[in-house]
Each structure stands twice: as structure tokens, then as C-alpha cells.
Amino acid sequence: MAINMNMNKNTSIISLSLSCMVDRICKNYLIAKEIFGLNLKNYLSIFVTRNFLSQKNL
């Protein structure tokens, strides 16, 4: 019983952090769209490239 509750807690934490990440991406996209008039494909490629580069620097 306790293990089940623990697993559910971990799963909800993971899904919560994922939804926060998606929410942040969407907000950044909307801001970028207003400023630069970017379309979604360009924005996603910029976002992925930036993430990839920041991970390489670590």
C-alpha cells in the first residue's frame, strides 16, 4: 500500500514537472512569436538547438 502511494506520488511529480516544462515552452513561444513573428517550426528548432548546446557545455 505504501509503495503504491509512493509510486503515484513520484509519477505525479514527474507529470507535474513535464507539464510545467511544456507550459514554459508555450509561454516562451508566444513571447517569441510576438517579438520575432516566428513560426512554430523555427521556434522548436531554435529551442532544441539551444538545449543541445547548453547540455554540451556541462
C-alpha positions as CSV (number, residue, x, y, z in Angstrom):
1,M,0.0,0.0,0.0
2,A,2.7,2.4,1.0
3,I,4.7,1.5,-2.1
4,N,1.8,2.2,-4.4
5,M,1.2,5.6,-2.8
6,N,4.9,6.4,-3.2
7,M,4.9,5.4,-6.9
8,N,1.8,7.5,-7.5
9,K,3.5,10.5,-5.8
10,N,6.6,10.1,-7.9
11,T,4.5,9.8,-11.1
12,S,2.5,12.9,-10.3
13,I,5.7,14.9,-9.5
14,I,7.2,13.8,-12.9
15,S,4.0,14.6,-14.8
16,L,3.7,18.0,-13.0
17,S,7.3,18.9,-13.9
18,L,6.6,17.9,-17.5
19,S,3.5,20.0,-17.7
20,C,5.5,22.9,-16.2
21,M,8.1,22.5,-18.8
22,V,5.6,22.3,-21.7
23,D,3.8,25.4,-20.2
24,R,7.1,27.3,-20.1
25,I,7.9,26.3,-23.7
26,C,4.5,27.5,-24.8
27,K,4.8,30.8,-23.0
28,N,8.3,31.3,-24.4
29,Y,6.9,30.6,-27.9
30,L,4.1,33.1,-27.5
31,I,6.5,35.7,-26.3
32,A,9.0,34.9,-29.2
33,K,6.1,34.9,-31.7
34,E,5.1,38.4,-30.6
35,I,8.6,39.7,-30.7
36,F,10.1,37.9,-33.8
37,G,6.9,36.7,-35.6
38,L,8.4,33.2,-35.5
39,N,6.6,30.2,-36.8
40,L,6.4,27.0,-34.6
41,K,8.9,25.0,-36.6
42,N,11.6,27.7,-36.4
43,Y,11.0,28.2,-32.7
44,L,11.2,24.5,-31.9
45,S,14.5,24.1,-33.9
46,I,15.9,27.1,-32.0
47,F,14.7,25.7,-28.7
48,V,16.1,22.2,-29.4
49,T,19.5,23.7,-30.6
50,R,19.8,25.9,-27.5
51,N,19.1,23.0,-25.2
52,F,21.5,20.8,-27.0
53,L,24.3,23.4,-26.8
54,S,23.6,24.1,-23.1
55,Q,23.9,20.3,-22.4
56,K,27.2,20.1,-24.3
57,N,28.7,22.9,-22.1
58,L,28.0,21.0,-18.9
